[in-house]
Amino acid sequence: MNFRKTALAAALALVATASLADHAERTPFSRFTPMTGDVGEATLPEAAPYRLSSPKFSQMTVVKRDVTGAERFDTGSYDMHTANETGPDAGRYLFTVYETGQSGIQRTDLRTMITTTIWAAPAYGSHVAFDASRWTPWGSLLTAEESWSDPGATVSPYGRLFEVTNPLADPADIQLKHRAILPRVSHEGLAFDKDNNLYFIDERNGSHIFKYTSAQPQADNGDDFFAAGQTFVLRVGDGTVKEATGAATWVPITDTQGSPLPGAVVVTDPNGLIAIDGRATPKLPAFLGTAFDRPEDMEIKTVGKPHGKDRHGEDRHGEDRHGKKSKQLLFVATTTNHKVFAIDLSSNQVRLFASRNTPDLATGQPVGTPFANPDNLAIDADGNIYIVEDQPGGVEDIWFAKDENHDGVAEGIGKWASLSTKGAESTGLYFDRFDPHVAYINVQHPDSGVDRTIQIRADLDQTCGKDD
């Protein structure tokens, strides 16, 4: 990475150089020159809409919305990505969802580049605002609705978590199941830790971060995983300080079977379904959770070398090569106050990972107002975190975060890519788990109406080390 010759920038460069000697890179995406300034609205073609921070990066459209619907059901507003990360043909299929009033799910075959809508909401308003996409440990697809009602308002029918139990099946055979054990919230990010705890958020000012612990965490199907389990809300300190950092606890709002604890807010939705109100309950003193302003996406990073394999053939994270026990950090983007937090899941310490006070890798000075509305998060093959803004095309940026010592506090952030498409925002940045030279990102709700999935590729000629 190249930096301007300010004192702090030079120091950051030395840290980066030392890092390359200390561990082997698997991805070249971290080799770039941090950018400054805005790309400008509509300065680039919509088919290749990003200003990229390295001449070794290239881009191309791999999915283009069928606005007419002549070829397939496609209501647009493409949101989060995932792939089939395990099982048969792992990595072959890319999934995304429609954040619209009539949601759907599409699957792109990365071998043939054919995109198929595998599920469509049966009617307008029946299923809305699908946002999340997360592959489960047992090989299915989760998505959820980013829509829920405020306390005291008419109860919404939405805020539901859904599982596609057979996401590789023929579209006619796709099964979508509502997993009603989770409280209702306005969903965005979903993340599983190494113990298969499921983390989620309520995307609203003054709302919260949650954890679901299944009674059968090693279940090999969603019916068992979601049959019984306990939901908790995050409380930092005594819970009274908004967006606090420091020691945290997980406060239960249900029992171990998923039933609401006495005093929790229970509602009946317009479909007659009884649910725990995940927005109202953590505001009560007995269940007080720490309030965050618009928590959005989540990612988990494992620090420490994988140690052996579990019964599914996956890496078991034990101790690193220095004998230190590995840990996991849960990153949470919060949009309103321009912050990203990191939660150490071993110690339950919450730290401010990035904010407007974080140094800009291009200048060495606090990044300030150019860093705005962090929304989506992504993680590359080396565990680097990327922060995607919720801003209009022309001023929206994607930031690379440098955290060399893995303490959950970024030493700096740098502009990695910038979107120019008029009226659009970037969503669903996803680094291919099987090819560290490839990433995918959606261009959502452009004024043209033509949503796109863009592939970003790093030149294979860039030198990266082999796994150590």
C-alpha positions in Angstrom: 0.0 0.0 0.0 1.3 3.5 -0.8 0.9 6.4 1.5 1.6 10.1 1.4 4.7 11.1 3.3 3.1 12.6 6.4 4.6 11.3 9.6 1.6 9.3 10.6 1.1 7.9 7.1 4.7 6.9 7.0 4.3 5.1 10.3 1.2 3.3 9.1 3.2 2.2 6.0 5.9 0.8 8.2 3.3 -1.2 10.1 1.9 -2.5 6.8 5.3 -3.5 5.6 6.1 -5.3 8.8 2.8 -7.1 8.5 3.7 -8.5 5.1 6.8 -10.0 6.6 5.0 -11.5 9.5 2.2 -13.3 7.7 1.4 -14.6 4.2 -1.3 -12.8 2.2 -3.9 -14.8 0.4 -5.6 -11.9 -1.3 -4.2 -9.0 -3.4 -7.1 -6.8 -2.6 -5.2 -5.2 0.3 -2.6 -3.9 -2.2 -3.9 -0.6 -3.3 -3.3 3.2 -3.1 -5.9 4.9 -0.8 -7.9 7.4 -2.8 -9.0 10.9 -2.0 -11.9 13.1 -3.2 -15.2 12.0 -4.8 -15.7 10.2 -8.0 -18.6 12.4 -9.1 -22.1 11.4 -10.1 -22.5 9.6 -13.4 -18.9 10.0 -14.4 -18.5 6.3 -15.2 -20.6 3.9 -17.2 -23.2 2.0 -15.2 -21.8 -1.3 -16.6 -18.4 -0.5 -14.9 -19.4 2.1 -12.3 -16.6 2.1 -9.7 -13.4 4.2 -9.4 -11.0 1.6 -8.2 -7.9 2.1 -6.1 -5.5 -0.1 -8.0 -4.8 -0.5 -11.7 -4.6 -4.2 -11.0 -8.3 -4.2 -10.1 -10.9 -4.7 -12.9 -14.7 -4.8 -12.9 -17.5 -6.2 -15.1 -21.3 -6.6 -14.9 -22.3 -10.2 -14.2 -26.0 -9.6 -13.5 -28.2 -6.9 -15.0 -31.7 -6.4 -13.8 -34.5 -7.4 -16.2 -36.6 -4.3 -15.7 -39.5 -5.5 -17.9 -39.7 -8.8 -16.1 -40.0 -10.6 -19.4 -37.3 -13.1 -18.7 -37.9 -13.7 -15.0 -39.4 -12.1 -11.8 -37.0 -9.4 -10.7 -38.2 -6.4 -8.6 -34.7 -5.1 -8.2 -33.1 -3.3 -5.2 -30.5 -6.1 -5.0 -29.2 -6.4 -1.5 -26.8 -8.7 0.4 -24.8 -11.5 -1.1 -23.7 -15.0 -0.1 -22.6 -18.1 -1.8 -23.1 -21.8 -1.2 -20.1 -21.9 1.1 -20.3 -25.6 1.9 -21.7 -28.8 0.4 -22.0 -30.0 -3.2 -20.5 -27.6 -5.7 -19.4 -25.3 -2.9 -18.8 -21.8 -4.2 -20.6 -22.3 -7.5 -23.7 -20.2 -6.8 -24.1 -16.6 -5.7 -27.3 -15.6 -4.0 -28.9 -12.2 -3.5 -32.3 -10.8 -2.5 -34.7 -8.1 -3.4 -35.3 -5.3 -0.9 -38.7 -4.3 -2.3 -42.4 -4.5 -1.5 -42.5 -7.8 -3.3 -39.3 -9.6 -2.4 -37.5 -12.4 -4.1 -34.3 -14.4 -4.1 -32.1 -15.0 -7.1 -29.2 -17.4 -7.7 -26.4 -16.9 -10.2 -24.5 -19.9 -11.5 -20.9 -18.6 -11.6 -19.9 -21.2 -14.1 -22.5 -20.4 -16.7 -23.3 -16.9 -15.5 -27.0 -17.7 -15.7 -29.2 -16.0 -13.1 -32.5 -17.6 -11.9 -35.1 -16.3 -9.6 -35.5 -19.2 -7.2 -38.3 -17.7 -5.1 -40.7 -14.8 -5.5 -43.2 -13.4 -3.0 -46.7 -14.5 -4.0 -48.2 -11.0 -3.8 -47.2 -7.4 -3.2 -46.8 -6.8 0.5 -46.8 -10.5 1.5 -43.0 -10.5 2.0 -41.1 -7.2 2.0 -37.6 -5.7 2.2 -35.5 -8.9 2.1 -32.0 -7.6 3.1 -29.9 -10.3 4.8 -28.2 -13.2 3.0 -26.2 -15.7 5.1 -25.2 -19.3 4.5 -25.8 -21.5 7.5 -23.4 -24.0 9.1 -25.7 -26.8 7.9 -25.9 -25.7 4.3 -29.0 -23.6 3.8 -29.8 -19.9 3.1 -31.1 -17.3 5.6 -32.7 -14.0 4.7 -34.9 -11.6 6.6 -37.1 -8.5 6.4 -35.8 -5.1 7.1 -39.1 -3.8 8.4 -40.7 -3.7 11.8 -43.0 -1.4 13.8 -42.1 1.0 16.6 -43.5 0.5 20.2 -47.0 1.8 20.4 -47.6 1.7 16.7 -49.8 -0.7 14.7 -48.1 -4.0 14.8 -46.3 -4.9 11.6 -46.7 -8.3 9.9 -43.0 -8.2 9.0 -39.7 -8.4 10.8 -39.4 -12.1 10.1 -36.4 -14.4 9.6 -36.7 -16.9 6.8 -34.7 -20.0 5.8 -34.5 -21.4 2.3 -33.9 -25.0 3.4 -32.9 -26.3 -0.1 -31.3 -23.3 -1.9 -29.7 -25.5 -4.7 -33.0 -27.1 -5.7 -35.1 -26.4 -8.8 -37.1 -23.2 -8.3 -40.3 -25.1 -8.3 -39.2 -27.1 -5.3 -37.7 -24.3 -3.2 -38.9 -24.3 0.4 -39.0 -21.0 2.4 -39.7 -21.4 6.1 -40.4 -18.6 8.7 -38.2 -19.2 11.8 -40.6 -17.7 14.3 -38.5 -18.3 17.4 -36.5 -15.1 16.9 -38.0 -11.8 18.1 -39.4 -9.5 15.4 -37.0 -6.8 14.4 -35.9 -4.8 11.3 -33.3 -7.2 10.1 -30.1 -6.5 8.2 -26.9 -8.3 9.2 -26.7 -11.9 10.3 -23.6 -13.7 11.5 -22.7 -17.1 13.0 -19.7 -17.5 15.4 -17.6 -20.7 15.7 -20.1 -22.1 18.3 -23.0 -21.4 15.9 -24.5 -18.6 17.9 -26.5 -16.5 15.5 -26.1 -12.7 15.8 -28.6 -10.1 14.5 -29.7 -6.5 14.9 -32.7 -4.2 14.8 -32.0 -1.5 12.2 -33.4 1.6 13.9 -32.1 4.6 15.8 -31.9 3.7 19.5 -32.1 0.0 18.8 -30.0 -3.1 19.7 -27.7 -6.0 19.0 -28.9 -9.6 19.7 -27.6 -13.2 20.0 -29.6 -16.4 19.5 -28.1 -19.6 21.1 -29.7 -22.8 19.8 -30.4 -25.7 22.2 -28.9 -27.8 19.4 -26.0 -25.7 18.1 -24.6 -28.6 16.1 -27.9 -29.4 14.4 -27.6 -30.4 10.7 -30.9 -28.8 9.7 -32.9 -25.6 10.4 -35.9 -27.4 11.9 -33.7 -28.6 14.8 -31.6 -25.5 15.1 -34.6 -23.2 15.4 -36.8 -25.7 17.5 -35.5 -24.3 20.8 -33.0 -21.7 21.9 -32.5 -18.5 23.8 -32.3 -14.9 22.6 -30.1 -12.3 24.4 -29.6 -8.5 23.9 -26.2 -6.8 24.3 -25.8 -4.6 27.3 -22.6 -2.5 27.7 -22.0 -1.4 31.2 -25.3 -0.7 32.9 -27.0 -0.2 29.5 -27.8 3.5 30.0 -25.2 5.0 27.8 -25.9 5.0 24.1 -23.2 3.4 21.9 -21.1 2.7 25.0 -17.8 0.8 24.8 -16.2 -1.4 27.5 -17.3 -4.5 29.3 -20.6 -6.0 28.1 -23.0 -8.8 29.1 -25.7 -10.6 27.2 -29.1 -10.2 28.8 -31.7 -12.9 28.2 -35.1 -11.9 26.9 -36.3 -15.5 26.4 -35.8 -18.8 28.3 -33.8 -21.6 26.8 -36.8 -22.9 24.8 -37.4 -19.5 23.2 -40.5 -18.5 25.3 -40.6 -14.9 26.4 -39.4 -14.2 29.9 -42.0 -12.6 32.2 -42.4 -8.9 31.3 -41.1 -9.2 27.8 -43.3 -7.4 25.2 -45.4 -9.9 23.3 -47.5 -8.9 20.3 -49.9 -10.5 17.8 -49.3 -9.5 14.2 -52.0 -9.0 11.5 -51.6 -12.6 10.4 -52.5 -13.8 13.9 -48.9 -14.9 14.8 -47.7 -14.2 18.3 -44.2 -12.8 18.5 -41.7 -11.1 20.9 -41.2 -7.5 20.1 -37.5 -7.2 19.7 -37.6 -3.4 19.5 -39.7 -2.7 22.5 -38.5 -5.3 25.0 -34.8 -4.1 25.3 -36.1 -0.7 26.3 -37.6 -2.0 29.5 -35.4 -1.8 32.7 -35.6 -5.6 33.2 -34.2 -6.3 29.7 -32.3 -3.1 29.1 -30.0 -3.3 26.1 -27.4 -0.7 25.0 -28.9 1.5 22.3 -27.1 2.0 19.0 -28.3 4.3 16.3 -29.1 2.3 13.2 -27.0 -0.9 13.7 -26.8 -2.5 10.3 -24.5 -5.1 8.9 -22.3 -7.6 10.8 -19.2 -9.7 10.1 -17.1 -12.0 12.3 -13.3 -12.2 12.1 -11.4 -15.1 13.6 -8.0 -14.1 15.0 -5.6 -17.0 15.4 -4.5 -19.8 13.2 -7.1 -22.6 12.6 -6.3 -25.7 14.6 -7.4 -29.0 13.0 -10.8 -29.9 11.6 -14.2 -30.4 13.2 -16.6 -33.2 12.4 -17.8 -31.4 9.4 -14.3 -31.0 8.0 -14.2 -27.3 8.8 -11.3 -25.5 10.5 -11.4 -25.7 14.3 -10.0 -22.6 15.8 -7.8 -23.3 18.8 -4.4 -21.7 19.3 -2.3 -19.7 16.9 1.4 -20.5 16.1 2.5 -18.5 19.2 0.4 -20.6 21.5 -2.3 -17.8 22.0 -5.9 -18.9 22.1 -7.8 -17.7 19.1 -10.7 -15.3 19.4 -13.5 -13.9 17.3 -14.4 -10.3 16.8 -18.0 -9.3 15.8 -18.0 -6.1 13.8 -21.2 -4.0 13.7 -21.8 -1.0 11.4 -23.9 1.8 12.9 -25.0 4.3 10.3 -26.3 7.4 12.0 -23.2 8.5 13.9 -20.7 7.1 11.4 -19.3 4.4 13.6 -18.2 0.7 13.4 -17.9 -1.3 16.6 -16.0 -4.5 17.4 -17.1 -6.9 20.0 -14.6 -9.5 21.3 -16.7 -12.5 21.7 -14.3 -14.1 24.1 -14.0 -11.3 26.6 -17.2 -9.4 25.8 -15.3 -6.2 25.4 -16.8 -3.6 23.0 -14.5 -1.2 21.2 -14.9 1.5 18.7 -13.3 0.1 15.5 -13.7 3.0 13.1 -15.2 6.5 13.2 -14.5 10.0 11.8 -11.6 10.2 14.2 -9.8 7.2 12.6 -6.8 8.2 10.5 -7.2 8.3 6.8 -4.6 6.0 5.2 -4.2 8.5 2.4 -3.3 11.5 4.6 -2.6 10.3 8.1 -5.1 12.8 9.4 -8.5 12.0 11.0 -10.8 11.0 8.1 -13.6 13.4 9.1 -16.7 13.9 7.1 -15.7 12.0 3.9 -16.5 8.9 6.0 -20.3 8.9 6.3 -23.1 6.4 6.9 -21.3 3.1 7.2 -23.8 0.4 6.3 -22.5 -2.9 4.9 -19.4 -4.8 6.0 -17.3 -7.4 4.2 -14.3 -9.6 5.0 -11.6 -10.8 2.6 -9.5 -13.9 2.7 -7.0 -12.3 5.0 -9.6 -11.1 7.5 -9.5 -7.5 6.4 -12.7 -5.6 7.0 -14.3 -3.4 4.3 -16.9 -0.7 5.1 -19.5 0.3 2.5 -21.3 3.6 2.9 -25.0 4.3 2.5 -24.6 7.4 0.3 -25.6 8.4 -3.2 -23.5 7.5 -6.2 -20.9 10.2 -6.8 -20.0 10.5 -3.1 -20.3 7.0 -1.8 -17.1 5.1 -0.9 -16.0 1.7 0.2 -13.2 1.8 2.8 -10.5 -0.7 3.7 -9.8 -0.9 7.4 -6.3 -1.6 8.7 -6.2 -3.4 12.0 -2.7 -4.9 12.2 -2.8 -6.0 15.8 -6.3 -7.4 15.6 -7.4 -5.5 18.8 -10.7 -4.3 17.3 -9.5 -0.7 16.8 -8.5 0.2 13.3 -5.1 2.0 12.9 -6.5 3.6 9.7 -9.1 3.4 6.9 -8.6 4.1 3.2 -10.8 4.7 0.2 -10.8 1.4 -1.7 -13.5 2.0 -4.3 -16.1 4.7 -5.1 -19.5 4.4 -6.8 -20.6 6.9 -9.5 -24.0 5.6 -10.5 -26.7 8.2 -10.2 -29.3 7.5 -7.5 -27.6 4.2 -6.4 -25.9 2.8 -3.4 -23.6 -0.2 -3.1 -24.8 -3.2 -1.2 -23.7 -6.8 -0.5 -19.9 -6.6 -0.9 -18.9 -10.2 -0.8 -15.4 -11.7 -1.2 -15.4 -15.1 -2.9 -14.5 -17.8 -0.3 -12.9 -20.0 -2.9 -11.1 -17.4 -5.1 -9.3 -14.7 -3.1 -8.9 -12.6 -6.3 -12.7 -12.1 -6.8 -15.4 -10.0 -5.0 -19.0 -9.2 -5.9 -21.0 -6.1 -5.1 -24.5 -4.9 -6.0 -25.5 -1.5 -7.3 -28.9 -0.9 -5.8 -31.8 1.2 -6.9 -30.1 3.5 -9.5 -32.2 6.1 -11.2 -32.1 4.1 -14.3 -33.9 1.2 -12.6 -31.2 -1.2 -13.7 -29.7 -2.8 -10.7 -26.5 -4.7 -11.3 -24.1 -7.2 -9.7 -20.5 -6.2 -10.4 -17.6 -8.6 -10.2 -14.3 -7.0 -9.0 -11.2 -8.9 -9.8 -7.6 -8.5 -8.7 -4.9 -9.2 -11.3 -3.4 -12.6 -10.7 0.0 -11.1 -11.5 0.1 -9.4 -8.1 2.4 -11.2 -5.8 0.9 -12.9 -2.7 2.4 -15.3 -0.3 1.3 -18.9 0.1 -0.5 -20.0 3.3 2.0 -20.5 6.1 
